[in-house]
Amino acid sequence: MLIGPKGTECDLSGQCNVCGHRRDLFELPGRPGKYCLQCSADVATAILLTAEIDAATLDGRNSNELVDEFAAISGRMLERAQSAELGNF
């Protein structure tokens, strides 16, 4: 996939969809794109946590610990994505 202003496009097909790393990319079943090892682990964990949070909420159980863990993972992924934008990955 090419992105960027016309004439300055860059190919992102060989990069992690979160942090921009260009090596050791993995695909997750049912998810578009590719991810580095760290990001693929965090994305997979976030998917599972989302399902568990939903199930706990529907059952009327407390999901605060799951939500906290989800927030921590989301924060890590955001930091990596922002570092990639700055070229610090």
N, C-alpha and C positions, 0 to 999 in steps of 0.2 A: 504494500500500500504506500502510495506517495502522498506526503502532506507538505504544506508550506506554501508561501506565496509563489506565484508563477515565476519560473526561472530559478527558484531556490529550493525546489522540492527535494525531500530526502526520503529514502526507502526505509520504512519501519518494519518490513516483514521479517527481518532477522533480529528483531529486538524484543526484549521482554515488554509486555503490554503495560506493566506497572512502572518499572524502574529504568528501562532502556538498556539493560545489559545485553550484550551481543553473543554470549556463549552459553552452552549447556541449557538450551530451552526445552521446555516440556509443554505438552498439550494436556489439558484436563478434559475428561469426558463430559460432553454436553456443554462445554464452554468454548466460545470463540477465542482465537488468539493463542499465543504462546507465552510462557512465563519462565523466569529463571528459577533455580531451586528454592531460594528463600521465598520469593513471591508466590510460587505455585503452592508451597506449603501453607502460606498465610491465606491464599484465596480458598484452598480446599477447606481449611479450618473455619474460615468465615462462612462458607456455605453450610457446613455442618452446624455451626453455632446458630445460624439463622433458623435452621429447621428445628433445633432444640429449643430455642427461645419461643418460636411459634407454638410448638407442642406444649411447652410449659404454660404459656399464656392461655391457650385453649383449655388446658386442664385446671387452670386456676392456681398453678404452683408459682412460687417465687422464682423469678429468673434473673434477679439482680446480679448474681455472680457471673452468669453467662453473658449478660449485657456488658458488665465490666471487662470481661475477657475479649468480647467482640470489639469494644472501644479501644483496647490496648492494641489489638491486631490492626485495626483500621488506622490507628495513629502511626504504627510502624510503616505500614504501606504508604501512607501519605508522606511521611518523611523521606522514604526512598524515592517516591515519585517527584517530590520537590527537589531533592538532590539531583535527580536525573535532569530536570529542567535547567538547573544551574551548571550542569556538567561536572558535578562532584561525585559521580558514582564511580 
